[in-house]
Amino acid sequence: MENIKYQYGFGNTFASEAESGALPLKQNSPQKVPLGLYAEQLSGSAFTSLRAHNKRSWQYRLRPSVMHAGDFKEMDSGLIRSSHASELAQTPPTQFRWSPLPIPPKSTDFIQGLITIAVAGDQSMHTGGALHLYAINASMNDTYFYNADGELCIVPQEGALLVKTEFGLIEIKPQEIAVIPRGVRFQIQLKEKYARGYVCENYGAPFQLPERGPIGANGLAEERHFQIPHAWYENKTGDFLLVAKFNGKLWKTKIKHSPLDIVAWHGNYVPYKYDLTLFNPVWSVYLDHPDPSIFTVLTSLTSQPGVPNIDFVIFPDRWMVTENSFRPPYFHRNLMNEYMGLIYGKYDSKATGFVPGGGSLHNCMSGHGPDATTYEKAIVEDLKPNRYKDTLTFMFESLYVWNVTEFGQNNDIRQKDYLDCWKGLESSSRFA
């Protein structure tokens, strides 16, 4: 595999060519495309969206994407679930916590290894999203995939991945993420013997950087740290499988060539990666505890200002310097619905049970907060400046309730004793 190169930025219009002269200089779709290529536009927004929100890229490819060998046929979706009510168990307001997925004993690639934990909203209405886990030990060598229901935010927890996309190559490892826009065709190959992680399927508006408000011009995620692939293509023919996720189901068709055959492209609808260690937390330096929204990396907006379809939030290495304050995440109930995962280290709200590769879910108005051990330690500790080191937790937070799948409710990875972590919280002795 050749050396992978990236461009830098977020939300810009980029241009790249793998062969000199492949990009048309004047027209997006000229009468005759250079090098005998085909011009094709990929639109991720309505044609008439405001310029600031209009997402599209022009592709100059060896073959148009319409070419495949026959109809799409429905295939076994495995443990992938969608918003169809018939596929979901009733979700109680109970707090959930899960252990990591085990690495499968038999050959399992990225599509086969996807397991849905929870679903929110409705993919056919472009609202909400789905939360998936993956545990894999095989590459997608002869299979390609695209998701028409939403964009995918891939969060590795263990094992590096090579993501081969229509736009170019992206490598990601734990502490990094990759976002693959809705409709972009790709293939995932292992860089190590196995891999495990999380995927958020965003049905709503594409992820964007949050506004900084009173924070000002700097802090949080910087545009210049996002990496966009350079054009790369493969000119392969043979017997391949193209899998699509559409309207909640998996579909397949045969294809006689690699769909990753774009020689050049330009536009702002592109896959990208981001190194989470570059995030610059903006944290309280005096009194009391800010809301977790100050840790937002990416947000998918709704029409209601300040209310996200999905927020991607991280809790990285940082200094804790607040005085006379309860430092762990406070006890709270709230409108939003919070799924949390742990990439490495320990989370400062839980002493045990919440481990790398695992997750927890606290839906709308379900109480949550530090366990008894963490609470008892926090109310007596000497509040000197303390650096939280070697930790990386994330949260996918949605306006819409995360409906837990049957797998999420009944599989052995669910920690059914999760509620016991709060049993040691006793009533004040003054009211005994």
C-alpha positions, -999 to +999 in steps of 0.1 A: +000+000+000+014+034-010+021+062+015-012+078+026-014+115+024-040+140+037-053+175+032-063+196+062-095+215+070-132+211+078-161+222+057-139+235+029-142+228-008-113+204-016-099+192-048-076+162-056-065+141-085-046+109-086-036+114-122-024+147-136-049+164-158-079+144-145-097+174-130-116+196-155-105+232-152-136+251-162-168+231-161-179+205-135-195+183-162-179+192-195-190+177-228-159+155-228-143+147-195-104+146-194-088+112-197-121+097-209-135+096-174-172+099-164-184+130-144-208+122-115-221+144-087-227+131-052-251+153-033-254+150+005-280+178+008-310+191-011-300+209-042-314+242-029-299+241+006-283+273+017-248+277+004-233+272+039-252+239+043-250+226+007-229+194+005-218+180-028-188+167-046-180+161-082-163+128-091-144+119-122-144+081-123-135+052-145-172+040-146-204+056-134-218+042-101-250+030-119-231+000-132-239-032-113-249-066-125-285-068-114-312-058-089-304-053-053-317-083-033-324-082+004-299-100+025-296-112+061-291-081+082-276-101+111-279-081+143-281-047+126-314-030+136-332+001+125-361+023+137-388-002+125-408-008+156-413-045+148-375-051+152-372-034+186-380-045+221-398-021+245-372+000+262-377+007+299-363+038+316-337+016+333-301+026+333-280+002+311-244-008+311-225-033+289-192-051+289-171-052+257-180-074+228-158-106+226-137-110+195-156-136+174-142-171+170-150-174+133-140-151+104-160-118+107-156-087+086-169-052+093-204-057+079-208-091+096-195-078+129-218-048+133-243-052+162-269-026+170-272-017+207-298+011+204-318+031+178-333+066+180-356+085+157-364+072+122-340+067+093-368+073+068-375+107+083-338+116+086-340+120+124-320+104+152-295+076+146-283+042+156-255+030+179-235-001+168-206-021+181-181-040+160-157-068+168-140-082+137-111-104+127-113-103+089-110-077+061-136-068+035-115-081+005-142-087-021-171-067-006-179-030-007-204-011+013-224+022+014-250+035+038-280+054+024-296+058+058-270+080+074-233+089+078-211+067+099-188+079+127-164+051+134-147+051+168-120+024+172-113+011+207-088-016+198-070-023+166-062+000+136-082+001+104-076+010+068-107+026+053-106+026+015-131+051+002-142+065-031-123+097-022-091+080-010-075+061+018-079+068+056-061+050+084-075+052+119-064+038+152-078+041+188-079+078+198-089+087+162-123+087+144-134+086+108-166+100+094-180+084+062-208+105+046-241+090+037-238+072+003-200+071+001-188+036-009-160+021+011-142-010+023-126-017+057-095-037+060-077-047+092-042-034+100-039-058+129-052-093+137-085-080+151-103-048+159-131-036+181-150-003+185-181+017+182-201+032+152-227+060+154-250+060+124-263+095+121-297+097+103-299+135+106-280+165+094-243+158+087-219+164+116-204+198+118-183+217+143-203+233+171-204+271+175-181+283+202-202+311+216-186+330+245-155+307+242-144+328+213-122+320+184-101+292+199-106+260+218-124+227+213-118+211+178-098+232+153-107+230+116-070+226+106-067+193+125-093+174+104-077+153+076-092+147+042-078+120+019-061+126-014-076+111-045-067+074-049-083+047-071-082+010-079-089-003-113-099-039-104-123-061-123-137-094-111-166-108-090-174-084-061-203-078-039-218-043-033-238-041+000-261-012+007-279-002+039-312+013+028-344+020+048-331-001+077-322-032+057-291-046+041-293-052+003-267-068-020-259-069-057-231-083-078-206-059-093-179-066-118-154-039-108-142-020-078-165+010-071-134+028-057-125+041-091-125+078-088-094+093-104-102+129-093-127+148-073-136+183-059-162+194-034-171+196+003-189+163+007-160+141+017-149+116+043-125+127+070-106+117+101-098+135+134-072+128+161-091+131+194-058+139+213-058+173+195-090+184+211-085+215+234-108+212+264-122+245+278-128+238+315-137+256+346-107+272+364-125+284+396-158+273+410-185+247+402-191+222+374-199+232+337-223+211+316-207+184+294-216+203+263-183+221+266-167+189+254-185+187+221-164+177+191-191+174+164-228+181+163-257+171+141-282+200+142-320+201+143-342+230+133-344+239+170-315+261+179-292+245+205-310+212+205-289+186+186-300+155+167-267+139+179-237+154+197-203+136+198-187+146+231-153+134+246-138+135+280-100+134+274-069+141+295-073+174+312-065+194+344-091+196+372-085+227+392-120+238+405-122+248+442-149+241+467-167+220+442-179+184+436-155+174+408-170+142+393-199+145+369-228+156+391-260+136+397-285+147+371-316+139+350-320+156+317-339+159+284-311+144+263-304+107+259-268+097+266-248+067+254-212+066+267-182+044+257-147+041+270-117+039+246-090+035+273-083+043+309-109+049+336-139+073+337-139+096+367-176+088+375-172+051+380-148+032+402-155-002+386-176-019+359-172+007+332-143-007+311-127+000+277-148-014+250-179-013+272-207+013+273-236+027+293-269+043+285-290+068+304-322+078+286-344+109+291-350+118+327-334+086+341-312+096+370-274+090+368-241+101+382-211+088+402-213+055+419-211+053+457-174+047+459-166+077+437-191+099+456-177+091+490-141+098+478-151+131+461-167+148+491-137+144+513-107+147+490-082+176+492-090+197+461-056+204+448-049+207+410-051+172+395-044+161+360-067+134+346-043+113+326-045+083+303-082+084+299-106+089+269-143+086+273-169+096+247-206+102+245-232+102+217-260+123+230-294+127+212-326+146+215-343+113+207-347+083+230-322+055+224-344+024+220-323-006+232-324-036+209-332-071+220-295-079+219-287-049+241-313-059+267-307-097+268-272-106+257-246-117+283-226-085+278-253-065+296-243-059+332-276-066+349-262-056+383-254-021+371-279-005+395-260-020+425-232+007+420-255+032+437-267+010+466-241+025+490-256+060+487-273+064+521-297+090+534-283+119+554-277+109+590-294+141+601-327+128+589-323+092+601 
